[in-house]
Amino acid sequence: MTPVIELVGVQHAYGDNLCIDGLSLSLPRGSIGCLLGPSGCGKTTVLRCIAGFERIRHGEIRINGVSVSTATRHVPTEKRRIGIVFQDYALFPHLTVQANVAFGLHRLPGPERQQRVWKMLEVTGLRTMAGRFPHELSGGQQQRVALARALAPQPDLLLLDEPFSNLDVDLRERLSLEVRDILKTQGSTALMVTHDQQEAFAMADEIGIMADGRVQQWDSAYNIYHRPSNRFVADFVGQGVFLQGRVSGGGKVEIELGVLDGEVQVTAPASGDRVPGLELAVLLRPDDVVHDDSSPTKAQVLHKAFRGAEILYTLRLASGARVLSLVPSHHNHTVGDFIGIRLETDHVIAFPK
């Protein structure tokens, strides 16, 4: 099946500043993708190139198998059948909600246009607000108006540029799930960019971690968190610490907390990934370190972050190394206490030191 959007070796620069460097990705129909990365990594520029706001230097962008951007070819934005939800929503302040949603439907006959508008207002839960103006709406309501307006013309691809960044944390989490449901109900194909991991995890089927103008890993949220392809991805996504490890006889991996059980993936050349004596940096997530009062291994509480149902403890081991542990909040220990811990690992990533 032809991908809805496909980038092949795309390069883009502002003068001598190369901000996208040989980037490739594709999204199948009905899928939601996300480019996740720190500020300045090039993710918003990727959206601008797809939308046709920027010309690319090398490579090719295809929408539904049709080339829309190369070094010598540039299809205008209005001919790409793309919907866009901007960071600031870009609603027309002098138009009502209904008129904002109808704005891109001027080519449809009146009755068909009105039918489409009401359908989108129904889908986004805005029918009772059809006559209001943007300044009379909350931030979350304005975001849904922008989404309805972008979806109304039935674009082949929807682009979302940091769509929840202007909202408070609680609303951002709830609305990201609502928007995903709307997109899935409509069968829409979407690509969003964000620097917020929770948004990416809540919204996307596939996530691309970006750094230095390149996608470091394009994968599911689960694999990006538990099976990062390199140290940058491991450091950027989620929380975790690296402990010193060593490959022992039989290919086992030993760390200060003991011999690792379960699968240990070493991202080293195949010929040397299990050589006895090989020193490793082993990634441990907070859920790999379990609080167990009966364990002979003790660690000192250095810091605690209360999170309601759980507490994230920062613990110091006998060597001075630190680990994180996510513990049910009824285990409420004081900074300075020593608590028992044990490993409970199913899959661990290690990198050559």
Stockholm file with secondary structure:
# STOCKHOLM 1.0

chainA/1-353         MTPVIELVGVQHAYGDNLCIDGLSLSLPRGSIGCLLGPSGCGKTTVLRCIAGFERIRHGEIRINGVSVSTATRHVPTEKRRIGIVFQDYALFPHLTVQANVAFGLHRLPGPERQQRVWKMLEVTGLRTMAGRFPHELSGGQQQRVALARALAPQPDLLLLDEPFSNLDVDLRERLSLEVRDILKTQGSTALMVTHDQQEAFAMADEIGIMADGRVQQWDSAYNIYHRPSNRFVADFVGQGVFLQGRVSGGGKVEIELGVLDGEVQVTAPASGDRVPGLELAVLLRPDDVVHDDSSPTKAQVLHKAFRGAEILYTLRLASGARVLSLVPSHHNHTVGDFIGIRLETDHVIAFPK
#=GR chainA/1-353 SS CCCSEEEEEEEEEETTEEEEEEEEEEECTTCEEEEECCTTSSHHHHHHHHHTSSCCSEEEEEETTEEEECSSCBCCGGGSCEEEECTTCCCCTTSCHHHHHHGGGTTSCHHHHHHHHHHHHHHTTCGGGTTCCGGGSCHHHHHHHHHHHHHTTCCSEEEEESTTTTSCHHHHHHHHHHHHHHHHHHTCCEEEEESCHHHHHHHCSEEEEEETTEEEEEECHHHHHHSCSSHHHHHHSSCCEEEEEEECGGGCEEETTEECCSEEEECSCTTTTTCTTCEEEEEECGGGEEECTTCSCEEEEEEEEECSSEEEEEEECTTSCEEEEEEETTSCCCTTCEEEEEECCSEEEEEEC
#=GC SS_cons         CCCSEEEEEEEEEETTEEEEEEEEEEECTTCEEEEECCTTSSHHHHHHHHHTSSCCSEEEEEETTEEEECSSCBCCGGGSCEEEECTTCCCCTTSCHHHHHHGGGTTSCHHHHHHHHHHHHHHTTCGGGTTCCGGGSCHHHHHHHHHHHHHTTCCSEEEEESTTTTSCHHHHHHHHHHHHHHHHHHTCCEEEEESCHHHHHHHCSEEEEEETTEEEEEECHHHHHHSCSSHHHHHHSSCCEEEEEEECGGGCEEETTEECCSEEEECSCTTTTTCTTCEEEEEECGGGEEECTTCSCEEEEEEEEECSSEEEEEEECTTSCEEEEEEETTSCCCTTCEEEEEECCSEEEEEEC
//
